[in-house]
Amino acid sequence: MKSGSPIKMMLSVLLLASLACGLSDLTGETTAPQQSTEELQAAVVRSLAETAQVQTAIAQGVAGTLSPTQQGLPELPSLTPTNTFSPMPELPSLTPTITFSPTPEKVILTVSQLTNCRTGPGSVYDWVGALNVGEQAEVIARDPANSSWYIRNPNNSSGFCWIYGTYASVTGNSGALPVFTPMPTPTPAKTATPTIPPMDFSVVSNWIMDCSGIGEYWINIEVVNTGDVTWQSWKTIMTDTVTAQTKITYGDIFHFIVGCASSTLQHDLTKGEPGGVYSGDFVDDPTGHLMTATITLCTLDDLGGTCKSKEVSFTP
């Protein structure tokens, strides 16, 4: 290698120098006097010792000039890591600590009267059940106003409904119940307005039936059914504005007073049919007096069903 050439040269120079010194001691100058055998042996020993000293010096010098890599690799640290075992921290127990809470007491509701249970607190909500007197129901919640209770449906154990608190009695801690907001009030379904057939009548004429022989005066009024319904009953309120007498009469039969007696009887007035109604008996002769009358016709007997009234004034 190139790095060894200077060293070899230095060794060669030093070795030659030491040999030269040794040979000088061994041979001496040609002009020196001849030495004895003992002296030659001592000189050789001396030369060898000096050569050993020179070689030691050379070795030390060479060692000083060598690089660290030429002197030998330094001892490398061990690549095997030193295992240092630290104690593991104590892990918390994975078993949860069970804390037993007391089971909350149920809130129970009873009623003093049969009470409906609906989808909401009010009669506008659909009916889904009822709670009878003597029955018990578990209360689940209350409304914000504390006026209704949300209970298990007495008629369906898997369902729930609202019961109004008017007849209800509650046992248990009702204050701990959650507050439920009821569902919005249902929008009522539009009901078709029934078509009512036209109903009407007209007042055609009036006259007095003089029954003075018995001290009575009757006023007959003729009416005609001008509508599409059938009239079944009637009523008259007639007032003599001169004498301030008022007579109220009603019936289910349409007829006139003729000859101080009833004429042909009609049980109803169909469309376009005429009929008679009349007043009660007036004591004073109403001839020439201003009379007012309210005439009412109804679609059922006894003034039932749908009725229509008209007011008229006349002078018989």
ZINORVEN-V320426 format. One record per pair of residues at least 24 apart in sequence whose ideal C-beta (glycine too) atoms are under 7 Angstrom apart, sorted by the first residue. I is the first residue (numbers start at 1). GAP is how many residues later the second one is. D is the distance in whole Angstrom. If there is no record, write none. Layout:
i->I gap->GAP d->D
i->I gap->GAP d->D
//
This chain:
i->7 gap->55 d->6
i->11 gap->47 d->6
i->14 gap->40 d->6
i->14 gap->44 d->5
i->18 gap->32 d->7
i->18 gap->33 d->5
i->18 gap->36 d->4
i->21 gap->26 d->7
i->21 gap->29 d->6
i->22 gap->25 d->3
i->22 gap->29 d->6
i->105 gap->67 d->5
i->105 gap->68 d->6
i->106 gap->32 d->5
i->106 gap->66 d->6
i->107 gap->32 d->4
i->107 gap->63 d->6
i->107 gap->65 d->4
i->107 gap->66 d->7
i->107 gap->67 d->5
i->107 gap->70 d->6
i->108 gap->28 d->5
i->108 gap->30 d->6
i->108 gap->31 d->7
i->108 gap->63 d->5
i->108 gap->64 d->6
i->109 gap->28 d->5
i->109 gap->30 d->5
i->109 gap->40 d->6
i->109 gap->42 d->6
i->109 gap->59 d->5
i->109 gap->61 d->5
i->110 gap->26 d->6
i->110 gap->59 d->5
i->111 gap->56 d->5
i->111 gap->57 d->5
i->112 gap->55 d->5
i->113 gap->54 d->4
i->115 gap->48 d->6
i->115 gap->49 d->7
i->115 gap->52 d->5
i->115 gap->53 d->7
i->117 gap->34 d->7
i->117 gap->36 d->6
i->117 gap->37 d->6
i->117 gap->44 d->4
i->117 gap->45 d->7
i->117 gap->46 d->5
i->118 gap->43 d->6
i->118 gap->44 d->6
i->119 gap->42 d->6
i->119 gap->43 d->7
i->119 gap->64 d->7
i->120 gap->42 d->5
i->120 gap->62 d->5
i->120 gap->63 d->5
i->121 gap->26 d->7
i->121 gap->27 d->3
i->121 gap->41 d->5
i->121 gap->43 d->6
i->121 gap->61 d->5
i->124 gap->61 d->6
i->124 gap->62 d->6
i->125 gap->61 d->6
i->128 gap->25 d->6
i->128 gap->31 d->7
i->128 gap->33 d->5
i->129 gap->24 d->5
i->129 gap->25 d->5
i->129 gap->26 d->4
i->129 gap->27 d->6
i->129 gap->32 d->6
i->130 gap->24 d->7
i->131 gap->32 d->6
i->139 gap->31 d->6
i->139 gap->35 d->7
i->139 gap->38 d->6
i->141 gap->36 d->5
i->141 gap->37 d->5
i->141 gap->38 d->7
i->141 gap->39 d->4
i->142 gap->32 d->7
i->142 gap->35 d->5
i->142 gap->37 d->6
i->143 gap->37 d->7
i->143 gap->39 d->6
i->144 gap->35 d->6
i->144 gap->37 d->7
i->150 gap->30 d->5
i->197 gap->30 d->7
i->197 gap->31 d->4
i->197 gap->32 d->6
i->198 gap->29 d->5
i->198 gap->30 d->5
i->199 gap->28 d->4
i->199 gap->30 d->5
i->199 gap->107 d->7
i->199 gap->109 d->5
i->200 gap->26 d->5
i->200 gap->27 d->4
i->200 gap->108 d->7
i->201 gap->24 d->5
i->201 gap->25 d->6
i->201 gap->26 d->7
i->201 gap->30 d->7
i->201 gap->96 d->6
i->202 gap->24 d->5
i->203 gap->92 d->7
i->203 gap->107 d->7
i->203 gap->109 d->5
i->204 gap->70 d->7
i->206 gap->108 d->5
i->206 gap->110 d->6
i->207 gap->109 d->6
i->208 gap->78 d->6
i->208 gap->79 d->6
i->208 gap->108 d->5
i->209 gap->48 d->5
i->209 gap->51 d->7
i->211 gap->49 d->4
i->215 gap->68 d->6
i->216 gap->65 d->4
i->217 gap->64 d->7
i->217 gap->65 d->4
i->217 gap->68 d->6
i->217 gap->69 d->6
i->218 gap->39 d->4
i->218 gap->60 d->6
i->218 gap->61 d->6
i->218 gap->63 d->6
i->219 gap->59 d->6
i->219 gap->60 d->4
i->219 gap->67 d->7
i->219 gap->72 d->7
i->219 gap->97 d->6
i->220 gap->36 d->5
i->220 gap->37 d->6
i->220 gap->56 d->6
i->220 gap->58 d->5
i->221 gap->56 d->5
i->221 gap->57 d->7
i->221 gap->72 d->7
i->221 gap->74 d->7
i->222 gap->52 d->6
i->222 gap->54 d->6
i->223 gap->51 d->7
i->223 gap->52 d->6
i->223 gap->54 d->6
i->223 gap->72 d->7
i->224 gap->50 d->5
i->225 gap->44 d->4
i->225 gap->45 d->6
i->225 gap->46 d->6
i->225 gap->47 d->6
i->225 gap->48 d->5
i->227 gap->44 d->7
i->228 gap->43 d->6
i->229 gap->70 d->5
i->230 gap->38 d->5
i->230 gap->39 d->7
i->230 gap->40 d->5
i->230 gap->69 d->7
i->231 gap->37 d->6
i->231 gap->38 d->4
i->231 gap->66 d->4
i->231 gap->67 d->7
i->231 gap->68 d->7
i->232 gap->36 d->5
i->232 gap->66 d->6
i->232 gap->67 d->6
i->232 gap->68 d->5
i->232 gap->69 d->5
i->233 gap->65 d->5
i->233 gap->67 d->7
i->233 gap->68 d->5
i->233 gap->69 d->6
i->233 gap->70 d->5
i->234 gap->43 d->5
i->234 gap->62 d->7
i->234 gap->63 d->5
i->235 gap->61 d->4
i->235 gap->68 d->6
i->236 gap->41 d->5
i->236 gap->42 d->7
i->236 gap->43 d->6
i->236 gap->57 d->6
i->236 gap->59 d->6
i->237 gap->56 d->7
i->237 gap->57 d->4
i->238 gap->41 d->4
i->238 gap->53 d->6
i->238 gap->55 d->5
i->239 gap->52 d->7
i->239 gap->53 d->5
i->240 gap->42 d->6
i->240 gap->46 d->5
i->240 gap->49 d->5
i->240 gap->51 d->6
i->241 gap->48 d->7
i->241 gap->49 d->5
i->241 gap->50 d->7
i->241 gap->51 d->6
i->242 gap->47 d->4
i->242 gap->48 d->7
i->243 gap->41 d->5
i->245 gap->37 d->6
i->245 gap->39 d->7
i->247 gap->32 d->5
i->247 gap->33 d->3
i->247 gap->35 d->7
i->248 gap->32 d->7
i->249 gap->29 d->6
i->249 gap->30 d->6
i->249 gap->31 d->5
i->250 gap->53 d->6
i->252 gap->49 d->5
i->252 gap->50 d->7
i->286 gap->30 d->6
i->287 gap->29 d->6
i->288 gap->27 d->6
i->289 gap->26 d->7
i->290 gap->25 d->5
i->291 gap->24 d->7
i->291 gap->25 d->6
//
